[in-house]
Every structure is written in structure tokens, then in C-alpha cells.
């Protein structure tokens, strides 16, 4: 262990400080030069788009080279994207690095790290819980014990976790457990004295050329671990390529190969359906896939899929409800696309693929460019009673004959200016989020004489919100619909009154 520690320390000194300055970027290649069929990639895109409306980015690597990449406007290559539970695989990596440096062991009892936050009389099962059980989601909790865990609470979350009833013997019962990943983050911070972002910066982020990542933090000053990390699509691909290369990066062993093998292997069973993407076993915060691959994944379709057998990596961000559909289309079209060696060029298919990837777009709002009553409504300010959407007032600021319509909206005490037009996306304005204001792009059109529909896309998030504004005398009714969300509850119609 001391040898590994010395090795890791030397690698950090040698590569961590200067690697970020290198801003590593994958070389690009045509698919056929890397043994991949352009026609198959094109077929994948054509099939997956209508079935999984809400793709945001796609990048395919073969032999360490990008053979296909695209972003659905207003999403863009230079913008980070929220990863949700794909963050967990990065937390697992931090644990692996800490293990390599001799700071902890996967068989250490969880209570060892938090003697002051443990219950006065911990149960036998709690005392038996190990770091490994946190990694494999087999802590012994029953599902209802972790539902509704108060991540945004001011109370001590470590103490809250340790107070949960541990119904099952640790290591015997798989339950997807995001609070367990928070505990991994807390343990890494405990043994290193640094938050995950700070600990990983010289060891992972800087060597991979990942610019300053944003990771949501609890009120106790601990990175959430199980969610909240924001990265660009190519950053996700770099992470996958690091694992594909068994922890090596540009000739340096950043992460022990033994940890990569252990973390991505089937450590626990989580089901028995041979066709399910979620029943193939679970590693250390990595999912196994039906065809023997493995992946990190996050809510609404954030994927880092490593296909060892084909020397390939797939990185995807999205905002979809049917997460399985994207993976199933990848297994159906992309896996058979891989061939040994260079394959003959297919200029026709490659041209079509290049054209499609260059003109991807999230569905913009269609409709009329103006309304007969637009001029009469311009300048009217509608005030709303207190509501969960934090909309205080809406003013139709301007509307021109070319289709550009502008709104002034007061959100949670802050005045924002949004402009939109039919069939296109316009950048500008911000919306509130748990981690601070998020920039947005808008698309909008008149969908009736007294009705305007505007889509507001938080292009660093998974979320696009559609607002249907209905002007009725002195009232403005606002119906709201989100593309995806963690709740199925309908959003109440808001009614504003003209001043």
C-alpha cells in the first residue's frame, strides 16, 4: 500500500499541476478509419430521436478518437451539463484514489469515521456496515428508510444517515441509495481534509483537462457525491476513456488498474431480468450492461458507457423519460457497427452523418409570428400571487411583425428579460435553481390570437419548461409543463391580474 501511495503522490506532482493547461482534446477521425460504420451511427440517430425526444449531446469514441459528435441546439460543446447520478461514478473514483493513497480501506466500518455522529447505541447491522456496502448500494437499508432524505436540510446529514434503521444485514440487500453516496463523499472529505472537487482536482480533473467543475454542496460543506456534478460532454468521454484504459492517461497511471477492474465488476446482484439494463449487477457506483459493458448513468439519460470489447466509449446527455430506449437503440445499432481494422470509406453515409450532426436541434416552438392583439397587450404588467414557480409578474415588453417577442419577468425578486421567436432558439435570461441562476434559451410563437407559447430551455440542465400564456381581459393565465421531472404532480395554472 505504501508503494501505491508513493506512486500516486509522484503522479499527482508530475501531472496534476500542469495537465489542465494542456487542455487535452481528443483527436478526430472518420468512423470508417476506426472501423465504425457511418451508416449505422446515422441509423442510430434517426431511430433514437423520435423515440427519445430530448437528446442533448452525443459523442462516440473508438480507439481513443472521436468518430461522431453532436449537440442539439441550444445545447453546445462548451457548456457543462448536470450529470445527476452519473456523479456517483466520480465519487467512487475519489474513493479508489483515497484507497490507493492508504487513507482508507473498503472494509473499514462506516462508524469508524464518525464516532461523534453515531447513535448512542448503534444497531448490530449499523456496526457491520462497511465502506464497501456504501459503494455497492447494499447498506442494509430498506427503500422506505432512505426515501425523502433531506439533502438540502441544515441538519447534520451524516448524523441523519447513521440514525436511519438498518433493516437488513449489510451486503445482502441491494437498494439504490443516493444517501450512501453522500456518505462516501463525507468519508473522503474526512480522511483527506478536502471536498471531492478539491481532492479530485490534481488527481483526476486537471490531468484529464477538465476545467473547474461545479459540484453541488450540502449546507454542511460536503459535495453531494451522488448528484450535483456538472461537466461537458467531452469531459464525460474523457472519464470513460480513462476507465477504458484501465486508469492510464497519456502514459501515466492516474488510477490503479486493479481499482478499475474491481469498481466496474459485478459486485452485487440487483435483479434477474436478462434484458433489463438495470438487472445486470452493480459494481462500485457503476452499472453493468446486458452485453457485458458497464456504465455510469444519471436521471433523464446522462450516460458514460464503456464498451471494453470494442475499445469504445459513448457519452450522452439528455432530458428523456424513457432512459432504456437510448441504451437499447445503442445496443441495436451501434454495437454491430464496430469492426476490426479500417473499413472501406462510405462517402455518402459519412456526408449524411456529418450533415445531421451539424444541424441537430431541440424542437423549437412553432406558430404565428404575431397576433392581431399583440400591440394592445404590449406593456401590460400582470402580477401573480405567491407561487412555487416564483413568478411575481410578467410583462409583454414588445412584439414586432418579424416574430421577435420580448417579456420582462420578475422571478423571485429578480427582473429577467426573455426574447423568443418561432422556430429558433434565442439565448438570454436566467431562471432560479438550487445551485444558483441558470442561463436559458427561449423559443416562442403566437398559438392563438390571445395565446402565446414559449419554451424556456436551461441548456446546462435537463429541463425545458413550456409556458402557455392565455390573455383574457385583465387576466393572464399561465399553464406550465416540464419535459421531465422527479414528480408526476401537475403544475397548477397561475392567474395574474393586470395592474
N, C-alpha and C positions, 0 to 999 in steps of 0.2 A: 504493500500500500504506500510506503514511503517513496518507493521508486516512481510509482504513478504520480504521486503528489509533486515530486521534483520535476517530472516530465511535464505535467500540466502547467506548473508555475513558469517553467522556461518557455513553453509555447506561448503563454499569455504575454510575457515580456517581449518575446521575439515578434509576435504577430499582432497583438491586440491594439497597441498604441497607434501603429501606422496603417493597419489594414483598412480602416474606414476611409482614409484619404485615397486609397486606391479606387474606391467606388467601383468594385468589380461588377462587370456586366457580362452576362452570358454571350458567347459568340452565337451568331445566327446562321441558319443553314436552310436549304430547301428540304422538304420532307424526304424526297426520294434519295438525296445524298446520304441520309441517315437511315435508309431502309424503311421508310414510312410512306404509306400511300396517301397522296393529297386527296384523291377521290374519297377515301374512307373518312378522312378528317372532315371534308366538306359534307359528307353524308351525315356524320355525327352532328354537326352544327344544324343542318337542315331539319333533322329529326328531333333534336332536343329543344330547339327554340319554341315551337308551338306547344310542346308537352310540359315545358318548364319555363313559362314566361317569367322572366325576372333574372336571367343570367346577367352578371355584371362584368366578369372578365374570365378569360380562358388562356392558359399557357401550357404548351406541351413541349417537354424536353426529351430528347433522345441522344444518348451518348454525350451528355453534357452540353448539348446545343439546343437552342430554341428553334423548333421547326414550325410552330404555329403560335400566334398570339393575337388577342383582340380584346377590345373593351367596348362595351355597349354604352354609347354616349347617354348621359353626361359623365359616366364613369371614365376614368383616364389612368394611364400608366403611372403617372407621377403622384397620384393621390392614394393615401393609405385607406384601408377598408377595415371595418370592425370584423374581428375573427370569431367572436363568441367562443364556443368551446374548443375551437382549434387552438386557442391559447393554452389549453391543458397540455398539449404535447411539448410546448416550450417550457412549461413548469416542470414537466418530467425531465427535460434536458438539464435544467438547473439542478435538479436532484442528482442526476447522474454525474454532473461535474463536481458537486459537493462530495459525493461518494468517492470519486476519483482522487480528490484532494484530502481524503481522510477525515472529513468533517462530520460524517455520519455514516450509518450503515442501514441498509434497507430492513434489517431485522431489529433495529432499535425500537423499543417500546415508544409509542407516541407520548405517553405521560412523562417520559424521561426529560423531554424538552420544556415542559410546562408545569413544574411542581407547584408553582404558586397559583395556577389557574385550574387545577384539578379539583374535582369534588372532594369533600371531606372524607367520604367513604366510597371510593370508586368501585364499580362492579367488577366481577371477575373477568367479564368479557372486555370491558374497557381496559383493564390492566393488560389483557392479552393482545390488544390492538397494536400492530407494528406499522412502521413506515410503508412496508410492502403492501399492507392491506389498504392504505390510502391510495397507493399507486394503482392498484388493481380494482378499485371500487368494491372491495369485499370487506368493508369495515365491520360488518355485523349489524348495521342499521337496517331497520325496516323502512319501506318507502315513506310511510306517513311521518316518520321521525324527522326527515330532512326536508319535506315539502314546506315551502314558505319560509325557508331560512332567511333571517333578516340581514342580508348582506349590507344594506345601506343604513343600518342602525348604528347609533352611537354606543351601544353596549359592547362589551368585550366579546368579540366573535369567537375567539379561541375558547374562552370560558363557556360560551353558549354551546359550542360544538361538544366540548367534553361533558357537558351536562345532559346531552341527548341520551335517551335509553338505547343501549346496545343489545338488541333482542337476540341476535344470532351470534354464534361463535365466529370471531373474525377469521376470514379466509374461506368461509363455507357458503357465503350467500352474496351473489352479485346484485348490487343496486346502483344504478347510475347516480353519482354522488358528487355534485359540484362543491358542497361544503368541504368534502375531503380534500379536494384540490386546493382550496383556500388554506387548509391546514398544512399542506406541503409547502406553499408559499411562506407561511408563517415559520415553518421549521427551517427552511433555507435562510430566511432573514435572521432567525435566532442564532444559527451556527456560524453565519458569515458576517453578521452585523450590517448587512446591506439588503435593500429591497431587491426583488428579482431583476428589475430593469438595471440597477446599478451593478449587481453581481454578474449579469449576463453581458453587459456592455463590452468589457475587454475580452471575454471568453467566447462569445458567440456573435453578438450583433456587429461589433466592429470588424472582426475577421471576415465575416460574410459580406461586409459592405452595406449593412442595414443602417440607415440613418436613424437618428434619435427616435426610438419607438415610443408611442404613448400607451401606457397600461393603466387602466383604472385602478384606483387605490381606495381601500376602505377608510373609514373615519379613524381607524387605529393606525393608519400609516403603513398598511401592508398591501402590496399588489394583490388583486383579487385572485390571481392564479388560474382559476377555472374559466375565466372570461375576461373581457375588457382590453385585450391587446389589439392594437391597430397596426397593420403592415400593408405594404404594397404587394401586388400580385407577384412580382419577380422576387420579392423577399420570401414569400411563401415557397416559391420554387427553389430558391437557394437552400432553404431549410430542408426541403425534401431531397435535394441533391446531396447535401451533407450526409443525410441518413443513407441514401443510396450508396454513397462512397464509404460507408462504414465509419463515419466520423472524420474522414480526411477532407481537407480543403486546401487546395493549391499546395500540395505536398506536405502539409502539416496535419498532425493528428489532433484535432481540436477536442474530440470526444472519443473516449475509449471504444474500440470496435466491440468489445465484449458487452459494453452497456447498450450499444445499438442493437445487438442481437437479442439481448435479454428484454429490452424495453419493447421491442416490436414483435416478440414471440407471443404465442397464445399462452398466457399465464393463468387465466381462469375461463371457465365456460360461462357463456351468457345466453344460451339458447340452443335449440336443436334443429331449427329450420335450415336445411342446406341451401335454400335460395335467398334467405334474408341477408341483407347487408349488415344487420345488427345481431346476428346469431352465430358469428364465426369465431368467437372468442375475443378476449380483451387482454392487452398487454399492460405496460406501464403508461397509461393515458394515451394509448394508441388502439385503434380498432383493427381487427383482422377483416379481410375481404373474402368473398366467396371463391375467388380464383387463386388464393394464396398470396395476394398482395396485402399491404397494410396501409393505413391512412390515419391522419388526424382530421377531425371534422367538427364543424360548428353549426349552430342553428341556422336554418334557412339556406343551407348549401354553401358553406365555406369548406373547401377541400384541399388537402395536401395528400395526394395519393402516390405511393411509391411502388413501382412495378419492377421489383428486383430482376425477375426472369427476363425482362425486356430492356433493362438498362434505361428506364424511362420514369418520368415524373409528370404528374398532371396537377396543375394549380388552378383552382376555380374559386371565384367569389360570386355570390348571388343573393337574391331575395326571393326564394321559392318556397312553396308549401310542401310539395312532393319531393323530398330530398332523394328518395330512392330512384326516381326517374332519371336523374342525371347520371348516377352511377351505372344504372342498368344500360343506358344508352352507350356509356363508355365501354362497358364490357362487350356490348354487342357490336360496336363499330370500330372502336379504337384498338382494342386488343388484337383483332385479326389483321389490323393494318401494319403491325410490326413484322419486319422480315430481316433475315440475316444478310448483312452486307448491303452495298449500294444496289438500288433497283432502278430500272430504266426511267428516265425523266418522262413526266406526263404534263407537257406544257399546257394543254387545255384545262385539265383539272387544277393544276397549280395556279393558272391565271384566274380561274373562277374562285378558288380558295382565297387567293390574295385579295381579290376584289371584295369578297364577302367580309373578310376580316377587317378591311379598311373602312367599311361603311356600316358597322354594327350600331344599333341604337335601341335604347329602351323606348317602348311605344310612347310617342308624344300624343298630346291631346289634339283631336281633330274637331272641326266645327267652323262656324262662320267667323270672319274677321271682325265684324262689328254687329251692332244691333240698332234698330231704329230709335231705341230709347237710351242708348249709351250716353249721349250728350246730356240728357236731362238728369241722369243718375250721377254724372261726374261731380265730384266734390262733396257728396253727401257722406256724412260720417255716422256709422251705426255703432252704438255701444251695446256691449253684451254683459249680462250678469256674470258673476264669478263662475268659472267652469274648469273642468280638468284639463282642457286643451290650452288654458292660459291665454285665450284670445280675449282681449279687452275691447278692441274696436277695429273696424275695417272701414276704409275709405276707398272708393273707386277714384283714384287720383287723376287718371287720364285714360282716354281711349281714342286712338286715331283710326282713320279709314284703312290704313295699311295692316291693321291687325294687332299692333302693339298696345297692350292694355296694362296699366300700372295700378298697383294697390299699395296703400300705406296701411300697415297693420301694427297695432301695439300688442306685443306678446310679452306677458309677464313684466310689464313696465318699460319695455324697450321698444322704440319705434323702428320698424323694419320696412324696407321698400322692396317690393317684388314686381317684376315685369314679366309678361308672358305673351306668346303669340302662337297661333295654330301650327301644328306640325313640326315644331322645333323646340330646342331647349335653350333657355337664357340663364346665364349664371347671375347670382346676386341675391343678397339677403341671407339671414341666418334664422335657425329655429333652435329653441332650447333643447338640451338633452342632459342626462345625468352627469356627463363629463364636461359640460360646457356648451357654448353655442356651436352649432354645426352649420357649415355653409351649404347652400342649396342651389338647385337649378329648377326653373319653372317652365311649364308648357301649359298654354290655356287657350280657350276659344269660347265664343258665344254658342251655347247649345239650345238657345231659345231666345225670344225677344227679351224676356226678363230673367234669363238664366245664363250664368257663366260658370264653366267648369275649369278648374285649374289643378294641375298636378304639381306637387312640390316634392322634389327628389333630394334627399340628403345623400349626396353622392360619395360620402365616406362611410355610409351606413348601408343597411339592407333595406331601408324604409323609403317608400314612395307613398305619399298621402294625397288622396284625391278629394278636393273640396268642391261641392256643388252649391253654388250661390244662387238663391232664388229671391229676387227682388219683388216685394208685394206691398205696394203702398208705402207706408212708413216703416215697414219691417224688412229685415234681411234674414232669411232662413239659411242656415249652413248645415249641409249634410256631409259627414266625413267618413271616408273609407280608407283603410290602410291595406297595403298589399299583403303584408304578413304581420304577425304579432304573437305574443305569448298568451294572449287572452282571446277567447272567442266571443266575448261580450260585445254587443252592438254599441256604437257610439251615439249618444243622444243628439238629436238635432238641436242646434243652437239658434236662438232667436234674438236678433239685435234690433234696436229701435233707433230710428234716425233722430239726431239732435235738432 
